[in-house]
Amino acid sequence: MSTLLFEMLIPKRPVSHQAKNRENLQAWKDYVYGRARIEWIGGTPIVTPGLRLMLVYLCDDSPADIDNIIKPIQDALVGVVYADDSLVSDVDSHRRFLSDAIDITNLPSLLVTGVTLGEECIYIRVSLAENLEAYI
């Protein structure tokens, strides 16, 4: 398992990168940025390349497209968690329906909190990327 550098839970439905209402998209990015500033205890942003961004979207029965929620979150962490999103080399995104049974046995505690909330949320984790063979 890769070295954890940062994690947080956003207790809101994400906004798609393709949202027609650009003000809503910007408000979402500002919200994520603000939450990251509160949660980030690392001081200055990470400048080391080779980061892995993992998102787990716990959704209702009409979810946003998983691929369209990555970019706004990745952008919102710039300047807080990492200096530039070009430092992120690996991205994992997962969508799970809250109506499905989710085994919380081996999940990180923040993700367990998200599951037990029972409302749409996003678990965000930044860690060091692993060697390619670890993923294949």
N, CA, C and O atoms as a MOPAC input file, in Angstrom:
PM7 MOZYME 1SCF
protein

 N      0.84800 1    -1.19500 1     0.00000 1
 C      0.00000 1     0.00000 1     0.00000 1
 C      0.88400 1     1.24600 1     0.00000 1
 O      1.92400 1     1.28300 1     0.65800 1
 N      0.46100 1     2.24800 1    -0.73600 1
 C      1.26300 1     3.46000 1    -0.86400 1
 C      1.16200 1     4.33800 1     0.38800 1
 O      0.22100 1     4.22300 1     1.17300 1
 N      2.13700 1     5.19800 1     0.54700 1
 C      2.23200 1     6.06900 1     1.71000 1
 C      1.16600 1     7.16100 1     1.65200 1
 O      1.12300 1     7.95100 1     0.70900 1
 N      0.31300 1     7.19600 1     2.66600 1
 C     -0.75000 1     8.19700 1     2.75400 1
 C     -0.15400 1     9.56000 1     3.09600 1
 O      0.62600 1     9.68200 1     4.04100 1
 N     -0.52000 1    10.57800 1     2.33000 1
 C     -0.06900 1    11.94500 1     2.57600 1
 C     -1.21000 1    12.85000 1     3.02900 1
 O     -0.99700 1    13.80600 1     3.77500 1
 N     -2.43200 1    12.53700 1     2.56800 1
 C     -3.58000 1    13.40400 1     2.85900 1
 C     -4.85800 1    12.63900 1     2.57700 1
 O     -4.92400 1    11.84300 1     1.64000 1
 N     -5.87400 1    12.88600 1     3.39600 1
 C     -7.20600 1    12.36100 1     3.10600 1
 C     -8.24200 1    13.29800 1     3.70600 1
 O     -7.99800 1    13.97500 1     4.70500 1
 N     -9.39700 1    13.31600 1     3.07100 1
 C    -10.52000 1    14.09300 1     3.59800 1
 C    -11.81700 1    13.56000 1     3.01400 1
 O    -11.82500 1    12.83600 1     2.01900 1
 N    -12.90000 1    13.93400 1     3.65300 1
 C    -14.23700 1    13.54800 1     3.21500 1
 C    -15.01600 1    14.81700 1     2.92100 1
 O    -15.09200 1    15.71500 1     3.76000 1
 N    -15.59000 1    14.89100 1     1.73800 1
 C    -16.42200 1    16.03300 1     1.35300 1
 C    -17.87500 1    15.56400 1     1.40600 1
 O    -18.29200 1    14.76200 1     0.57100 1
 N    -18.64100 1    16.04900 1     2.36600 1
 C    -20.02000 1    15.57100 1     2.54200 1
 C    -21.04200 1    16.28100 1     1.64600 1
 O    -22.03400 1    16.83200 1     2.12300 1
 N    -20.77700 1    16.25200 1     0.35700 1
 C    -21.65800 1    16.89900 1    -0.62100 1
 C    -21.61000 1    16.13500 1    -1.92600 1
 O    -20.66400 1    15.39700 1    -2.19900 1
 N    -22.64300 1    16.32100 1    -2.72600 1
 C    -22.65000 1    15.77200 1    -4.07600 1
 C    -21.65000 1    16.55300 1    -4.92800 1
 O    -21.65800 1    17.78300 1    -4.89900 1
 N    -20.79900 1    15.87500 1    -5.67700 1
 C    -19.82600 1    16.58500 1    -6.49700 1
 C    -20.47200 1    17.25200 1    -7.71200 1
 O    -21.57000 1    16.88900 1    -8.13300 1
 N    -19.76800 1    18.22600 1    -8.25500 1
 C    -20.21700 1    18.92100 1    -9.45200 1
 C    -19.31900 1    18.48600 1   -10.61100 1
 O    -18.09600 1    18.43100 1   -10.47800 1
 N    -19.93100 1    18.18600 1   -11.72000 1
 C    -19.23400 1    17.70700 1   -12.90900 1
 C    -18.40900 1    18.80900 1   -13.56600 1
 O    -18.79800 1    19.97700 1   -13.56200 1
 N    -17.28800 1    18.42900 1   -14.11900 1
 C    -16.44700 1    19.33500 1   -14.89800 1
 C    -17.22100 1    19.89900 1   -16.09600 1
 O    -16.91200 1    20.98400 1   -16.58700 1
 N    -18.22300 1    19.15600 1   -16.55900 1
 C    -19.01400 1    19.57800 1   -17.70600 1
 C    -20.29500 1    20.32100 1   -17.31500 1
 O    -21.19600 1    20.48100 1   -18.13800 1
 N    -20.37400 1    20.76700 1   -16.07500 1
 C    -21.56400 1    21.49100 1   -15.62900 1
 C    -21.81500 1    22.70900 1   -16.50400 1
 O    -20.89600 1    23.46700 1   -16.81300 1
 N    -23.06000 1    22.88600 1   -16.89500 1
 C    -23.42100 1    24.04400 1   -17.72000 1
 C    -23.31400 1    25.34500 1   -16.92800 1
 O    -22.94200 1    26.38700 1   -17.46800 1
 N    -23.64400 1    25.26800 1   -15.64300 1
 C    -23.57700 1    26.43800 1   -14.78500 1
 C    -22.15300 1    26.55900 1   -14.23300 1
 O    -21.80100 1    25.88800 1   -13.26300 1
 N    -21.35400 1    27.40200 1   -14.84300 1
 C    -19.94500 1    27.55200 1   -14.47200 1
 C    -19.78900 1    28.13800 1   -13.07400 1
 O    -18.78800 1    27.89000 1   -12.40300 1
 N    -20.78300 1    28.92000 1   -12.62900 1
 C    -20.72400 1    29.46600 1   -11.27100 1
 C    -20.83300 1    28.35000 1   -10.23700 1
 O    -20.14300 1    28.37400 1    -9.21800 1
 N    -21.70500 1    27.36500 1   -10.49900 1
 C    -21.81600 1    26.21800 1    -9.59200 1
 C    -20.52600 1    25.41900 1    -9.55500 1
 O    -20.09700 1    24.96800 1    -8.49300 1
 N    -19.91400 1    25.24700 1   -10.70600 1
 C    -18.65700 1    24.52000 1   -10.78300 1
 C    -17.57700 1    25.25100 1    -9.98400 1
 O    -16.84400 1    24.63000 1    -9.21300 1
 N    -17.48300 1    26.55500 1   -10.16600 1
 C    -16.47600 1    27.32300 1    -9.43200 1
 C    -16.76300 1    27.29900 1    -7.93600 1
 O    -15.83600 1    27.20900 1    -7.13200 1
 N    -18.02700 1    27.37900 1    -7.55400 1
 C    -18.39100 1    27.31600 1    -6.13000 1
 C    -17.98400 1    25.95800 1    -5.53200 1
 O    -17.51500 1    25.89100 1    -4.39600 1
 N    -18.16800 1    24.87900 1    -6.30700 1
 C    -17.76600 1    23.54700 1    -5.86100 1
 C    -16.24300 1    23.48800 1    -5.66200 1
 O    -15.76400 1    22.99000 1    -4.64400 1
 N    -15.49900 1    23.99600 1    -6.63500 1
 C    -14.04000 1    23.98300 1    -6.52600 1
 C    -13.57800 1    24.82300 1    -5.32900 1
 O    -12.65800 1    24.43200 1    -4.61000 1
 N    -14.21200 1    25.96200 1    -5.12200 1
 C    -13.87800 1    26.80700 1    -3.97500 1
 C    -14.18300 1    26.09600 1    -2.66000 1
 O    -13.42800 1    26.21000 1    -1.69500 1
 N    -15.29600 1    25.36000 1    -2.62900 1
 C    -15.67500 1    24.61200 1    -1.42900 1
 C    -14.63900 1    23.53100 1    -1.12100 1
 O    -14.19600 1    23.40300 1     0.02000 1
 N    -14.25500 1    22.76000 1    -2.12700 1
 C    -13.25700 1    21.70100 1    -1.93600 1
 C    -11.92600 1    22.31700 1    -1.50400 1
 O    -11.26400 1    21.80200 1    -0.60200 1
 N    -11.54100 1    23.40700 1    -2.14200 1
 C    -10.30500 1    24.10000 1    -1.78600 1
 C    -10.34700 1    24.54100 1    -0.31700 1
 O     -9.38800 1    24.33400 1     0.42700 1
 N    -11.44700 1    25.14100 1     0.08500 1
 C    -11.59500 1    25.61000 1     1.47100 1
 C    -11.53800 1    24.46700 1     2.48100 1
 O    -10.90200 1    24.58600 1     3.52900 1
 N    -12.20300 1    23.36500 1     2.16000 1
 C    -12.15500 1    22.18900 1     3.04300 1
 C    -10.74700 1    21.62100 1     3.10900 1
 O    -10.29100 1    21.20500 1     4.17400 1
 N    -10.05700 1    21.60200 1     1.97600 1
 C     -8.68200 1    21.09100 1     1.95600 1
 C     -7.77000 1    21.96700 1     2.81400 1
 O     -6.89700 1    21.45200 1     3.51200 1
 N     -7.96000 1    23.26600 1     2.76900 1
 C     -7.14300 1    24.18200 1     3.59900 1
 C     -7.34800 1    23.89200 1     5.07500 1
 O     -6.40200 1    23.97700 1     5.85800 1
 N     -8.56400 1    23.55400 1     5.46300 1
 C     -8.85000 1    23.22400 1     6.85800 1
 C     -8.20100 1    21.89600 1     7.24900 1
 O     -7.63800 1    21.76400 1     8.33600 1
 N     -8.28600 1    20.92600 1     6.35700 1
 C     -7.82000 1    19.57100 1     6.64800 1
 C     -6.31200 1    19.38200 1     6.47200 1
 O     -5.72200 1    18.52800 1     7.13300 1
 N     -5.68800 1    20.15300 1     5.60200 1
 C     -4.26800 1    19.96400 1     5.29500 1
 C     -3.41200 1    20.42900 1     6.46800 1
 O     -3.45700 1    21.59500 1     6.86000 1
 N     -2.64000 1    19.51300 1     7.01500 1
 C     -1.78100 1    19.84400 1     8.14700 1
 C     -0.30300 1    19.73800 1     7.76100 1
 O      0.57400 1    19.80200 1     8.62200 1
 N     -0.04100 1    19.57800 1     6.49400 1
 C      1.32400 1    19.36800 1     6.02300 1
 C      2.13300 1    20.63100 1     5.83300 1
 O      3.29300 1    20.55700 1     5.42900 1
 N      1.55500 1    21.79300 1     6.11300 1
 C      2.28600 1    23.04000 1     5.91100 1
 C      2.22700 1    23.46900 1     4.46400 1
 O      1.15500 1    23.76900 1     3.93900 1
 N      3.37300 1    23.49900 1     3.82200 1
 C      3.42900 1    23.91300 1     2.42400 1
 C      2.95900 1    22.77600 1     1.51900 1
 O      3.01600 1    21.60900 1     1.90700 1
 N      2.50000 1    23.10900 1     0.32700 1
 C      2.06700 1    22.07000 1    -0.60700 1
 C      3.20700 1    21.12400 1    -0.99800 1
 O      4.37500 1    21.51200 1    -1.01000 1
 N      2.85600 1    19.91300 1    -1.30700 1
 C      3.81400 1    18.90400 1    -1.76100 1
 C      4.35800 1    19.33100 1    -3.11800 1
 O      3.60200 1    19.76900 1    -3.98400 1
 N      5.66600 1    19.20200 1    -3.30100 1
 C      6.29600 1    19.54900 1    -4.57600 1
 C      6.94100 1    18.32800 1    -5.23300 1
 O      7.49900 1    18.43000 1    -6.32600 1
 N      6.86500 1    17.19200 1    -4.57800 1
 C      7.45500 1    15.95800 1    -5.08800 1
 C      6.53400 1    15.32500 1    -6.13000 1
 O      5.34500 1    15.14500 1    -5.86800 1
 N      7.06000 1    14.98600 1    -7.30100 1
 C      6.21800 1    14.31300 1    -8.30800 1
 C      5.93200 1    12.86300 1    -7.91200 1
 O      6.52300 1    12.32500 1    -6.97500 1
 N      5.01700 1    12.25800 1    -8.64800 1
 C      4.68700 1    10.85900 1    -8.40200 1
 C      3.61500 1    10.67900 1    -7.34800 1
 O      3.72600 1     9.81800 1    -6.47500 1
 N      2.56900 1    11.49900 1    -7.43400 1
 C      1.46900 1    11.40300 1    -6.47900 1
 C      0.32500 1    10.58000 1    -7.06200 1
 O      0.15400 1    10.49000 1    -8.27800 1
 N     -0.43600 1     9.99600 1    -6.17900 1
 C     -1.61500 1     9.21200 1    -6.54900 1
 C     -2.83700 1     9.85900 1    -5.90400 1
 O     -2.87500 1    10.04800 1    -4.68800 1
 N     -3.81900 1    10.19300 1    -6.70900 1
 C     -5.08200 1    10.74500 1    -6.22700 1
 C     -6.14200 1     9.65600 1    -6.32400 1
 O     -6.35700 1     9.08300 1    -7.39200 1
 N     -6.79700 1     9.37700 1    -5.21200 1
 C     -7.86600 1     8.39000 1    -5.21100 1
 C     -9.15200 1     9.06700 1    -4.74300 1
 O     -9.17200 1     9.77500 1    -3.73600 1
 N    -10.22100 1     8.83300 1    -5.49700 1
 C    -11.54400 1     9.34900 1    -5.14500 1
 C    -12.50400 1     8.18300 1    -5.01000 1
 O    -12.49800 1     7.26300 1    -5.82800 1
 N    -13.33100 1     8.22700 1    -3.97400 1
 C    -14.42800 1     7.28200 1    -3.82800 1
 C    -15.69300 1     8.11700 1    -3.69800 1
 O    -15.86900 1     8.85900 1    -2.73100 1
 N    -16.55700 1     7.98500 1    -4.67300 1
 C    -17.81300 1     8.72700 1    -4.72100 1
 C    -18.92400 1     7.80300 1    -4.23700 1
 O    -19.26800 1     6.82700 1    -4.90300 1
 N    -19.47400 1     8.11500 1    -3.08800 1
 C    -20.62000 1     7.38100 1    -2.54900 1
 C    -21.85300 1     8.14600 1    -2.99800 1
 O    -22.06400 1     9.29100 1    -2.59800 1
 N    -22.66400 1     7.51000 1    -3.83000 1
 C    -23.70500 1     8.23800 1    -4.54900 1
 C    -25.10500 1     7.67800 1    -4.31500 1
 O    -25.29200 1     6.56800 1    -3.81600 1
 N    -26.08600 1     8.50900 1    -4.70500 1
 C    -27.47500 1     8.06500 1    -4.69900 1
 C    -27.75400 1     7.36000 1    -6.01600 1
 O    -26.82100 1     6.95200 1    -6.70900 1
 N    -29.01200 1     7.21100 1    -6.36800 1
 C    -29.36300 1     6.44300 1    -7.56100 1
 C    -29.28600 1     7.22600 1    -8.87000 1
 O    -29.57100 1     6.67100 1    -9.93100 1
 N    -28.90400 1     8.51400 1    -8.81600 1
 C    -28.71700 1     9.28500 1   -10.05300 1
 C    -27.38300 1    10.02800 1    -9.97100 1
 O    -27.35700 1    11.25300 1    -9.84800 1
 N    -26.27000 1     9.28100 1   -10.03900 1
 C    -24.95400 1     9.87300 1    -9.80000 1
 C    -24.41300 1    10.69100 1   -10.96600 1
 O    -24.83200 1    10.54700 1   -12.11500 1
 N    -23.47700 1    11.54300 1   -10.62200 1
 C    -22.70200 1    12.24900 1   -11.64100 1
 C    -21.74300 1    11.24300 1   -12.27900 1
 O    -21.39000 1    10.23900 1   -11.66000 1
 N    -21.32500 1    11.51500 1   -13.51600 1
 C    -20.34300 1    10.65200 1   -14.17200 1
 C    -19.02900 1    10.71400 1   -13.40600 1
 O    -18.51900 1    11.79700 1   -13.12100 1
 N    -18.49200 1     9.56400 1   -13.08000 1
 C    -17.27400 1     9.50300 1   -12.27200 1
 C    -16.09200 1    10.19900 1   -12.94400 1
 O    -15.29100 1    10.84700 1   -12.27000 1
 N    -15.97700 1    10.07200 1   -14.25000 1
 C    -14.83700 1    10.69100 1   -14.93800 1
 C    -14.92100 1    12.21900 1   -14.95800 1
 O    -13.90100 1    12.89600 1   -15.08000 1
 N    -16.12600 1    12.75600 1   -14.83900 1
 C    -16.29500 1    14.21400 1   -14.89500 1
 C    -16.14900 1    14.90300 1   -13.54300 1
 O    -16.15300 1    16.13200 1   -13.47400 1
 N    -16.02200 1    14.13200 1   -12.47400 1
 C    -15.85100 1    14.76900 1   -11.15900 1
 C    -14.38300 1    14.83100 1   -10.72900 1
 O    -14.04600 1    15.48700 1    -9.74400 1
 N    -13.52400 1    14.15100 1   -11.46800 1
 C    -12.11000 1    14.09400 1   -11.07900 1
 C    -11.42800 1    15.45600 1   -11.21800 1
 O    -10.82300 1    15.94600 1   -10.26500 1
 N    -11.52300 1    16.06200 1   -12.39000 1
 C    -10.77200 1    17.28300 1   -12.69400 1
 C    -11.06000 1    18.44200 1   -11.73500 1
 O    -10.11600 1    19.08900 1   -11.28200 1
 N    -12.32400 1    18.73100 1   -11.40700 1
 C    -12.55200 1    19.83900 1   -10.47000 1
 C    -11.92500 1    19.59700 1    -9.09500 1
 O    -11.42000 1    20.52700 1    -8.46600 1
 N    -11.95900 1    18.35700 1    -8.63800 1
 C    -11.35800 1    18.04500 1    -7.33800 1
 C     -9.84900 1    18.13400 1    -7.43100 1
 O     -9.20300 1    18.71500 1    -6.56000 1
 N     -9.28700 1    17.56400 1    -8.47700 1
 C     -7.83800 1    17.61100 1    -8.66700 1
 C     -7.36100 1    19.05800 1    -8.72700 1
 O     -6.35000 1    19.40400 1    -8.11400 1
 N     -8.07400 1    19.89700 1    -9.45500 1
 C     -7.72200 1    21.31800 1    -9.55600 1
 C     -7.85100 1    22.03800 1    -8.21100 1
 O     -7.03100 1    22.89600 1    -7.88400 1
 N     -8.86600 1    21.69400 1    -7.44400 1
 C     -9.12100 1    22.37800 1    -6.16700 1
 C     -8.03000 1    22.11500 1    -5.13000 1
 O     -7.86800 1    22.90300 1    -4.19700 1
 N     -7.28700 1    21.03200 1    -5.27600 1
 C     -6.23300 1    20.70600 1    -4.31600 1
 C     -4.91100 1    21.41000 1    -4.62700 1
 O     -3.98200 1    21.38500 1    -3.82000 1
 N     -4.83500 1    22.03800 1    -5.80600 1
 C     -3.61200 1    22.76500 1    -6.20300 1
 C     -3.41500 1    23.96700 1    -5.27500 1
 O     -4.34700 1    24.72400 1    -5.00100 1
 N     -2.20000 1    24.11700 1    -4.80900 1
 C     -1.86100 1    25.23700 1    -3.94200 1
 C     -2.10600 1    24.96500 1    -2.47400 1
 O     -1.71100 1    25.75500 1    -1.61600 1
 N     -2.75500 1    23.85000 1    -2.18100 1
 C     -2.99200 1    23.46900 1    -0.78300 1
 C     -2.25600 1    22.16900 1    -0.49000 1
 O     -1.32200 1    22.14200 1     0.31100 1
 N     -2.67900 1    21.10100 1    -1.14000 1
 C     -2.09400 1    19.78300 1    -0.89300 1
 C     -0.85500 1    19.57700 1    -1.75900 1
 O      0.17700 1    19.11700 1    -1.27100 1
 N     -0.95700 1    19.91400 1    -3.03100 1
 C      0.19800 1    19.82000 1    -3.91700 1
 C      0.33000 1    21.11900 1    -4.70000 1
 O     -0.64300 1    21.83600 1    -4.93400 1
 N      1.57900 1    21.39700 1    -5.09900 1
 C      1.87700 1    22.67100 1    -5.75500 1
 C      1.25500 1    22.78500 1    -7.13700 1
 O      0.87100 1    23.87700 1    -7.55600 1
 N      1.15100 1    21.65700 1    -7.85600 1
 C      0.59300 1    21.66600 1    -9.19800 1
 C      0.01200 1    20.29500 1    -9.48900 1
 O      0.53400 1    19.28500 1    -9.01800 1
 N     -1.06900 1    20.25100 1   -10.26700 1
 C     -1.68000 1    18.94400 1   -10.53700 1
 C     -0.84600 1    18.09400 1   -11.49000 1
 O     -1.14500 1    16.91600 1   -11.68400 1
 N      0.18900 1    18.66800 1   -12.08300 1
 C      1.09200 1    17.86400 1   -12.91100 1
 C      1.90700 1    16.88100 1   -12.06200 1
 O      2.51200 1    15.95500 1   -12.60100 1
 N      1.92500 1    17.07500 1   -10.75900 1
 C      2.61700 1    16.16100 1    -9.84300 1
 C      1.85400 1    14.85300 1    -9.65400 1
 O      2.41000 1    13.86500 1    -9.17600 1
 N      0.58100 1    14.85600 1   -10.03100 1
 C     -0.26100 1    13.66200 1    -9.90800 1
 C     -0.03600 1    12.79300 1   -11.13500 1
 O     -0.34500 1    13.19000 1   -12.25900 1
 N      0.50100 1    11.61200 1   -10.90800 1
 C      0.75400 1    10.69600 1   -12.02100 1
 C     -0.26600 1     9.57400 1   -12.10300 1
 O     -0.43600 1     8.96700 1   -13.16000 1
 N     -0.95400 1     9.29100 1   -10.98700 1
 C     -1.92300 1     8.20100 1   -10.95200 1
 C     -3.23500 1     8.70300 1   -10.36100 1
 O     -3.24600 1     9.40500 1    -9.35000 1
 N     -4.33900 1     8.33300 1   -11.00400 1
 C     -5.66400 1     8.69100 1   -10.50500 1
 C     -6.53200 1     7.44100 1   -10.48000 1
 O     -6.64800 1     6.73000 1   -11.47700 1
 N     -7.13500 1     7.18700 1    -9.33700 1
 C     -8.09800 1     6.09500 1    -9.18000 1
 C     -9.42700 1     6.71700 1    -8.80800 1
 O     -9.49500 1     7.55000 1    -7.90400 1
 N    -10.47600 1     6.32100 1    -9.49200 1
 C    -11.80000 1     6.82100 1    -9.12100 1
 C    -12.75900 1     5.64300 1    -9.02300 1
 O    -12.74900 1     4.72800 1    -9.84600 1
 N    -13.57600 1     5.70100 1    -8.00000 1
 C    -14.50500 1     4.61500 1    -7.71300 1
 C    -15.86600 1     5.21100 1    -7.36700 1
 O    -15.95100 1     6.20900 1    -6.65100 1
 N    -16.91600 1     4.60100 1    -7.87100 1
 C    -18.28100 1     5.04300 1    -7.54900 1
 C    -19.00500 1     3.84600 1    -6.95100 1
 O    -19.00200 1     2.75300 1    -7.51700 1
 N    -19.62800 1     4.07000 1    -5.79600 1
 C    -20.41400 1     3.03200 1    -5.14500 1
 C    -21.74700 1     3.63200 1    -4.73300 1
 O    -21.82100 1     4.75600 1    -4.23700 1
 N    -22.79300 1     2.85300 1    -4.95100 1
 C    -24.14200 1     3.29600 1    -4.60600 1
 C    -24.40100 1     3.07600 1    -3.11900 1
 O    -24.13100 1     2.00300 1    -2.58000 1
 N    -24.92000 1     4.09300 1    -2.47700 1
 C    -25.24400 1     3.99900 1    -1.05400 1
 C    -26.32500 1     2.95100 1    -0.79100 1
 O    -26.42500 1     2.42400 1     0.31700 1
 N    -27.12500 1     2.65300 1    -1.80000 1
 C    -28.19600 1     1.66100 1    -1.63900 1
 C    -27.65100 1     0.22900 1    -1.65000 1
 O    -28.36000 1    -0.70300 1    -1.27100 1
 N    -26.40100 1     0.04900 1    -2.08000 1
 C    -25.78800 1    -1.27900 1    -2.08900 1
 C    -25.13300 1    -1.56500 1    -0.74200 1
 O    -24.78500 1    -0.64500 1    -0.00200 1
 N    -24.97200 1    -2.83000 1    -0.43900 1
 C    -24.23900 1    -3.21700 1     0.76400 1
 C    -22.76200 1    -2.93000 1     0.54400 1
 O    -22.19300 1    -3.33900 1    -0.46800 1
 N    -22.13900 1    -2.23200 1     1.48300 1
 C    -20.71900 1    -1.91500 1     1.40400 1
 C    -20.04700 1    -2.48900 1     2.64400 1
 O    -20.37500 1    -2.11000 1     3.76900 1
 N    -19.11700 1    -3.39200 1     2.43800 1
 C    -18.37300 1    -3.99600 1     3.53800 1
 C    -17.34800 1    -2.98200 1     4.03100 1
 O    -16.43000 1    -2.62600 1     3.29200 1
 N    -17.48900 1    -2.51800 1     5.25700 1
 C    -16.60800 1    -1.48100 1     5.80100 1
 C    -15.43100 1    -2.04900 1     6.58900 1
 O    -14.64600 1    -1.29500 1     7.16500 1
 N    -15.30800 1    -3.35500 1     6.61400 1
 C    -14.30500 1    -4.02100 1     7.44600 1
 C    -12.90500 1    -3.46200 1     7.27900 1
 O    -12.24500 1    -3.17300 1     8.27700 1
 N    -12.43500 1    -3.30100 1     6.06700 1
 C    -11.05000 1    -2.87400 1     5.84100 1
 C    -10.93000 1    -1.48400 1     5.23000 1
 O     -9.89900 1    -1.14700 1     4.64800 1
 N    -11.96800 1    -0.68600 1     5.36100 1
 C    -11.93100 1     0.65900 1     4.79600 1
 C    -11.27400 1     1.64300 1     5.76400 1
 O    -11.33000 1     1.44400 1     6.97800 1
 N    -10.65300 1     2.70500 1     5.23900 1
 C    -10.13300 1     3.76600 1     6.12100 1
 C    -11.27800 1     4.38700 1     6.92100 1
 O    -12.41400 1     4.44100 1     6.45000 1
 N    -10.97800 1     4.84800 1     8.11500 1
 C    -12.02800 1     5.34100 1     9.01600 1
 C    -12.84000 1     6.49100 1     8.41900 1
 O    -14.04800 1     6.56800 1     8.64200 1
 N    -12.20100 1     7.38000 1     7.66700 1
 C    -12.96000 1     8.47200 1     7.04600 1
 C    -13.95500 1     7.95700 1     6.01500 1
 O    -15.05700 1     8.49100 1     5.89100 1
 N    -13.57300 1     6.93400 1     5.28500 1
 C    -14.48500 1     6.34800 1     4.30600 1
 C    -15.62200 1     5.61800 1     5.01900 1
 O    -16.75600 1     5.63100 1     4.53900 1
 N    -15.34100 1     4.99000 1     6.13900 1
 C    -16.39100 1     4.37000 1     6.95200 1
 C    -17.38000 1     5.44500 1     7.40100 1
 O    -18.59100 1     5.22500 1     7.38200 1
 N    -16.87000 1     6.59200 1     7.80000 1
 C    -17.73900 1     7.71000 1     8.18400 1
 C    -18.65900 1     8.08700 1     7.03000 1
 O    -19.85200 1     8.31200 1     7.23300 1
 N    -18.11500 1     8.15600 1     5.83200 1
 C    -18.91800 1     8.48200 1     4.65100 1
 C    -20.00800 1     7.45800 1     4.40800 1
 O    -21.14700 1     7.81700 1     4.11000 1
 N    -19.66800 1     6.18600 1     4.53500 1
 C    -20.65600 1     5.12200 1     4.32800 1
 C    -21.75800 1     5.22200 1     5.37200 1
 O    -22.93700 1     5.09300 1     5.04300 1
 N    -21.38700 1     5.44900 1     6.62000 1
 C    -22.38900 1     5.48900 1     7.69200 1
 C    -23.23600 1     6.75700 1     7.66200 1
 O    -24.34400 1     6.76900 1     8.19800 1
 N    -22.72800 1     7.83100 1     7.03800 1
 C    -23.54800 1     9.04100 1     6.87500 1
 C    -24.78200 1     8.74800 1     6.03600 1
 O    -25.86700 1     9.27400 1     6.28600 1
 N    -24.59000 1     7.89700 1     5.03400 1
 C    -25.71000 1     7.52400 1     4.17800 1
 C    -26.13800 1     8.60500 1     3.21000 1
 O    -27.23100 1     8.53000 1     2.64800 1
 N    -25.30100 1     9.61200 1     3.00200 1
 C    -25.59000 1    10.69000 1     2.05400 1
 C    -24.42300 1    10.81200 1     1.08200 1
 O    -23.30100 1    10.40900 1     1.38800 1
 N    -24.69900 1    11.37100 1    -0.08800 1
 C    -23.64900 1    11.50000 1    -1.08400 1
 C    -22.44000 1    12.23700 1    -0.50900 1
 O    -22.57000 1    13.23900 1     0.19300 1
 N    -21.26900 1    11.70600 1    -0.83000 1
 C    -20.03100 1    12.31800 1    -0.38200 1
 C    -18.88400 1    11.79800 1    -1.23900 1
 O    -19.03700 1    10.85600 1    -2.01700 1
 N    -17.73600 1    12.43700 1    -1.07200 1
 C    -16.52800 1    12.05700 1    -1.79800 1
 C    -15.40500 1    11.85900 1    -0.78100 1
 O    -15.10300 1    12.75500 1     0.00900 1
 N    -14.80600 1    10.70000 1    -0.81000 1
 C    -13.59600 1    10.43500 1    -0.03900 1
 C    -12.41500 1    10.72200 1    -0.96200 1
 O    -12.35300 1    10.22000 1    -2.08500 1
 N    -11.48400 1    11.53200 1    -0.47500 1
 C    -10.32400 1    11.94800 1    -1.26300 1
 C     -9.06300 1    11.51700 1    -0.51900 1
 O     -8.92100 1    11.74500 1     0.68300 1
 N     -8.16300 1    10.89600 1    -1.25400 1
 C     -6.90700 1    10.42000 1    -0.67000 1
 C     -5.76600 1    10.76400 1    -1.61900 1
 O     -5.85400 1    10.51600 1    -2.82100 1
 N     -4.69800 1    11.33500 1    -1.07500 1
 C     -3.48300 1    11.59500 1    -1.83400 1
 C     -2.36600 1    10.80100 1    -1.17000 1
 O     -2.14600 1    10.89000 1     0.03800 1
 N     -1.67700 1    10.03200 1    -1.98300 1
 C     -0.57200 1     9.21500 1    -1.48200 1
 C      0.53700 1     9.20600 1    -2.52000 1
 O      0.39600 1     9.76600 1    -3.60700 1
 N      1.62800 1     8.56800 1    -2.17100 1
 C      2.68900 1     8.38400 1    -3.15200 1
 C      2.27300 1     7.29600 1    -4.13000 1
 O      1.70300 1     6.27600 1    -3.74000 1
 N      2.56000 1     7.52200 1    -5.38300 1
 C      2.26000 1     6.50500 1    -6.39700 1
 C      3.19100 1     5.31200 1    -6.18000 1
 O      4.30400 1     5.44400 1    -5.67300 1
 N      2.70300 1     4.17100 1    -6.57400 1
 C      3.50200 1     2.95200 1    -6.49300 1
 C      4.10900 1     2.65600 1    -7.85200 1
 O      3.75700 1     3.28600 1    -8.84900 1
 N      5.01500 1     1.70400 1    -7.88800 1
 C      5.55900 1     1.25900 1    -9.16500 1
 C      4.43700 1     0.68900 1   -10.00900 1
 O      3.47000 1     0.14600 1    -9.47500 1
 N      4.55400 1     0.80300 1   -11.29800 1
 C      3.52100 1     0.37600 1   -12.21300 1
 C      3.11100 1    -1.08500 1   -11.99700 1
 O      1.92600 1    -1.41200 1   -12.06800 1
 N      4.06100 1    -1.93900 1   -11.74100 1
 C      3.73300 1    -3.36000 1   -11.57400 1
 C      2.82900 1    -3.62200 1   -10.36400 1
 O      2.19200 1    -4.67400 1   -10.30100 1
 N      2.75800 1    -2.71400 1    -9.42300 1
 C      1.85600 1    -2.87600 1    -8.28600 1
 C      0.38900 1    -2.74300 1    -8.70200 1
 O     -0.50000 1    -3.25600 1    -8.02200 1
 N      0.14100 1    -2.06000 1    -9.80900 1
 C     -1.22200 1    -1.84600 1   -10.29000 1
 C     -1.65700 1    -2.86200 1   -11.33500 1
 O     -2.85400 1    -3.02100 1   -11.57800 1
 N     -0.73100 1    -3.53600 1   -11.94000 1
 C     -1.03500 1    -4.41200 1   -13.06800 1
 C     -1.17700 1    -5.84900 1   -12.59600 1
 O     -1.43400 1    -6.74200 1   -13.40400 1

